[in-house]
Amino acid sequence: MKKITLIAIVIIASVNLLKAQETFYTETFGTPALDSPVVTAGESKNELLQNHVWDTNIVTYSWTLVDNVDPTLPGTINVRNNNPSTYAGASSVGNLYFNANATNSFTITGNTSAFSNVKLSFGVFGKTAGDAKKLVVEYSTDGGSQFTAIATTELAALTAAAKGWELISNISFPTAASVKLKFSTPNLGEIRIDDVKLSGVKVTNSVNLPNYKNWSLTGKTLKFDVLPMTKVEILALTGSRVATFDAATSIELNLQKGIYILKANNTSAKITLK
């Protein structure tokens, strides 16, 4: 009987952990506008990236591409609706297309700091055999000065058959207030991506409970044990803002001695600088 009880507890705990993992960001590349001028009836191949309606507005998109001489025509990256994604759970319809003859990149910038154990997944397609293996996926947490390659093993292991979609999932991804996710084609190849998703475990702590303090102040060094999800503000006792800082685990408060109000994560507290 004790063994049965123990097994039941383990199963319940496992189910709870699975429920805690949630998808918090998705880009399916939507439904692109039809061609103008028409290239193929019923297909969209010419939508300008700057005209595309993205799935979400809580992130920043950027790209590098080789433009056409005619600015009204798309460059070597565009959103298309032909060759829709086909793996289990695929959104189909729109996907992001990289031309085979140019080195291009597509970057998504967002905030993952509210989650732990963050995982990345995305679909990839190559027009000819082996093209999908040429995709490069990287991230940066320093504003783009340095990028770190990810999913290299998974990309190398793809079947990468011609005109075949495959799904890559469970790729570890950093937790940061600002992180860049970049897809690029330095090795050329006609490649498409779809269904870019980030999932993770929502950070749960006592940050929203009364009397919880997730920061410490030593001298003029303010440290957080939970990264703030918003900017950190310092106010005078009169309520006027005297300083604003981007979210960070450690902040130097170069202010005069005195009593101030600290605002972070929608909470406030008095602090004394000596």
N, C-alpha and C positions, 0 to 999 in steps of 0.2 A: 504493500500500500504506500509506503514512504517513497519508493522508487517512482510509482505512478504520479504521485503528487509533485515530485521534483521535476519530472519530465513535463508535466503540465505547466509549471511555473516557467520553465525555459522556453516552451512554445509561446506562452503569453508574452514574455519579454521580447522574443524575437519579432512577434507580430507588431508590438508597440514600436520597436526600432524601425521596422519597415514603414510604418505609418508616418514616422517622424521625417523621413526623406521626402522632400517635395520639390517639384519643378518650379523655380521662381523666375526663370527667364526663357523665352522661346522666340525664335525668329523663323517663320516658315516661308518667308519671301512672298507671302500673300498671293494676290492675283494680279499679274502685270497687265498694263493696258495693251490693247491690240496694236499691231504695227501701224505706223503712219509714216511713210508709205507702207502698203502691204507687201510683205515678202512672201509669206505663205498663208493662204486663206485659213482663218481660224486660229492661227498661231501668233504669238507675240515674241518677236526677237529684237525689237528695236527700242525698247523702253529705256529712256535715259535714267540713270541711277538717281539723279537729283529730283526726278519726277515721281519716283516710286513711293508708295505709301507703305511704311514699315509697320510691323506688328505692334511695336511699342515705342513710346516717346521718352522712356526713362533712361535711355542710353544714347550715346553719341556714335554715329556711323561716319567712317571716313574711308577713302580709297585712293589708290594711285592707279592710273590707267593711261593707255596710249589713246589720245583723242583722235577722232576723225577730223579732217580738215573742215568739214561742215559741222558746226557746233550743234545743229539740230538733230544730228544722227548720233547714235550711241558710240562710246569708245569700246575698248576691248574687254570691258566687264559690263554685263547687263543682266537684268532679270528676265527669264524666259518661261514660257508655259509648255513648251514641247519637251519630250523626254522626261515626263514627270517621275518623281521618286516612287519606288515600288516596294521597298522593304516593309516588314510588318510595322504598322503604326505610322507609316509615311503620310505626310500632309498632301502630297502630290501637288498638282497645279504649278505654282511658281517655284523657281530655283535660281540660284546665282551662277551665272556662266562666266568662265574665264577663257578667253581666246587662246588658241594654241601657240600663237606667234608673238606673244608679248609677255614680259615679266610684269605681273600685276599683284596688287594686294588689297585686301578688304579687312578693315579693322572695326571692332566693336569695343566701345569703352563703357564700363559700368562699375557698379559697387556690389561686391560680394560679401562685405563685412558682417552682414546680418546672419550669415550661415557658416556652418562648419562642415567638414568632410564634403567639400564641393566637388561635383563630378560634371564633366563635359561630355556631350554626345553630339554627333552630327552625321548626316548622310553624305556620301561622296560618290561621284560618277566620273568615268573616263570614256571619251569617245572611242579611242583605240586601246587595245590591250596594253596594260601597264601604265596608262595615263594617271589613274587614280593614285598610284604609289608616289607620284611626283609632287603631290600637294605637300606644302609645309605649313604646320600649325605651331604658333608660338604665343607666349604671353609676356607682358611687361608690367611691373608694378612701380616703375620709376618714371612714368610719363613717356616711355618709348625710347629712352636712351640705350637700354639693353633689353634684348628679348631672349627668352629661354624656350627651346624647342620642346614640344610635347607630342604624344601620340606617335612617335617615330616607329616604335616596335609594331604598333597596331596597323599603321599605314603600310609598313613593309610586308606585313602578313596578309594583306588583302589578296583576294583572288584576282581582282582587277581585270576581269574579262571585259572585252569591248562592249560598250553601251550597257553596262550593268551597274545598278545601284547597290551599295553596301552600306551598312550602318556601323559606325564606330561609337562605342559607349564606354562608360565607367572610366574616363580619363581624369586623373586627379588634377584639380585646378586650385589656384591660390585664393585665400581669403584676404581681401584688401579693400580699402575705401575707394580706390580707383585702380582698376586693372584693365589692361588692353589685351584683347584676344584678336590675333591676326592670322588670317588665311592668305597664303601667297603662293605664287607659281614661278619661282626662280628657275625651275628646271623645265619650264614650258609645259606642254601637254594641254589638250583640251579637256578641262575639268569643270565639274559643277558641284555645288554643295547645297544642302537643304537641311531643314529642321535642326538648326543650332539650338541646343538646350543646355541649361545649367540647372542642376538640382543640388540640394544639400539639406542639412539638418538645421532647422531654425535655432539660432542661439537662444537658449533658455537659461536665464539666471535671475537673480533678484533685482535686476536693474529697475523694474517698475514697481517694486514693493516699497512701502513706507520705510524710511530710515536706512535704506540701502545706500551704501557709498562705494562706488566702483573706482574711486580715484584716491590718490594720496599726494600730499604736498610736502616736499622737502626743500626748504629754502625757497627758491623761486622755480623749482622744477616740479611740474605737474605731471603725474603718471597715471595712466588708466590701465586697469587689468581687463577691461572690456573695451574694445575700440569703439569710440563714439560713432554713431550712425549719422550724425549731423555735424555741422561746424561747431566749434567750441567758442563761446562768447564770454567775455569778461565785461561786467558792468560796474559802474560806480554805484555807490549806495543811493544816489539820486535816480538811478535807473538808466543813465546815459551809457551807451556802449563805448568802451575805451580800447577794446582789442577784439579781434576775431582771428581764429586759427583753423586751418584745415584739420580734419580728424587725424589724430596720431596717438601713439601709445605714450609718447613723452613730449612735453611742450615746455619750452623755456619762457617764463613770464617776465619779460623785461619791462617791468612797471615799478613805479615808486612804492615805498612802504605804505601799508594801509590796509583797510578792509574793503573787499570787493565781493561781487556776486558772480559766481560761476554758473553758466548755463550750458548743459550738454544733455543729449538724449531726452529732451523735453522735461528735464528736472533742473532745479537750481539749488544752490547752497552758498553760504557765506564762507569766504576764505580770507586768511590774514597773511599778508606778505611782510616779512620782517627784514 
